[in-house]
Amino acid sequence: MRKHITILAAVFYSGLAMAQAPAPSPQAIAEKIQADEKLLADWPQLARYRNENAALPKPTKGEPRVVFMGDSITDIWGRLQGVFFPGKPYVNRGIGGQVTAQMLVRFRPDVIALEPRVVVILGGTNDIANNAGPTTLKMVEDNLTSMAELARANGIKVVLASLTPVSDYIQPNQTKARPPEEILALNAWIKSYAARERFIYLDYYPALLDANKALKKDFTIDGLHPNTAGYAVMTPLAQQAIDQALAH
């Protein structure tokens, strides 16, 4: 009997706490509905680069066009932080918040149709953070594999980049959302897969670490995204990998 009373009391006080919580404003509800409708209408965000892709001329003969496919770490490169390869025929096709499944859906219009000689693929950190719902390492591996195979089937050289580290120095819980051990596990698979398939492996991870094995505070704006100094470290590593792919 006492057990039942305890359970009923817990349910009552839980409901009371919920009732006392402030209800979202009509504006907040409307904004959430609008955001959800937009996501449902174009989940992979195929419209993001549609006009830019259409306006981009075909590469000239011998032009070493490179497309960077990724999430926000690619997206903000040269837009909000850092400089994106000035003078190089390189194309940024990152979209903030995306998981590898979304990247795979838009891989044909945002990469293959642009006829690059090389694609640099960086994705997976948002999968680990469950941005689009629960996933598994195997699902991420499958998506990265599919992108790499699509590129190779279309005569595009493949560079597979490691995920970058995170830290809690600026914003808390970055390592909770993206546990370093899961990042390292995915990076180990990417490195092994690249070696097995003779793709180029681009390892950003160790170059961005501090003595505590976390993303160096001087290299980030929030513990996840690089700042200008972080991109300055990443740029020559990416260029070296691109050069290797072109010569491969």
HELIX and SHEET records of a PDB file:
HELIX    1   1 ARG A    2  GLN A   20  1                                  19    
HELIX    2   2 PRO A   26  ALA A   41  1                                  16    
HELIX    3   3 ARG A   50  ALA A   55  1                                   6    
HELIX    4   4 SER A   72  ASP A   75  1                                   4    
HELIX    5   5 THR A  100  VAL A  105  1                                   6    
HELIX    6   6 PHE A  107  ASP A  110  1                                   4    
HELIX    7   7 ILE A  112  LEU A  114  5                                   3    
HELIX    8   8 THR A  125  ILE A  128  1                                   4    
HELIX    9   9 LEU A  137  ALA A  153  1                                  17    
HELIX   10  10 GLN A  174  ALA A  177  1                                   4    
HELIX   11  11 PRO A  180  GLU A  197  1                                  18    
HELIX   12  12 TYR A  205  LEU A  208  5                                   4    
HELIX   13  13 LYS A  217  PHE A  219  5                                   3    
HELIX   14  14 THR A  228  ALA A  247  1                                  20    
SHEET    1   A 5 TYR A  90  GLY A  94  0                                        
SHEET    2   A 5 VAL A  66  GLY A  70  1                                        
SHEET    3   A 5 VAL A 118  LEU A 122  1                                        
SHEET    4   A 5 LYS A 157  ALA A 161  1                                        
SHEET    5   A 5 ILE A 200  LEU A 202  1                                        
END                                                                             
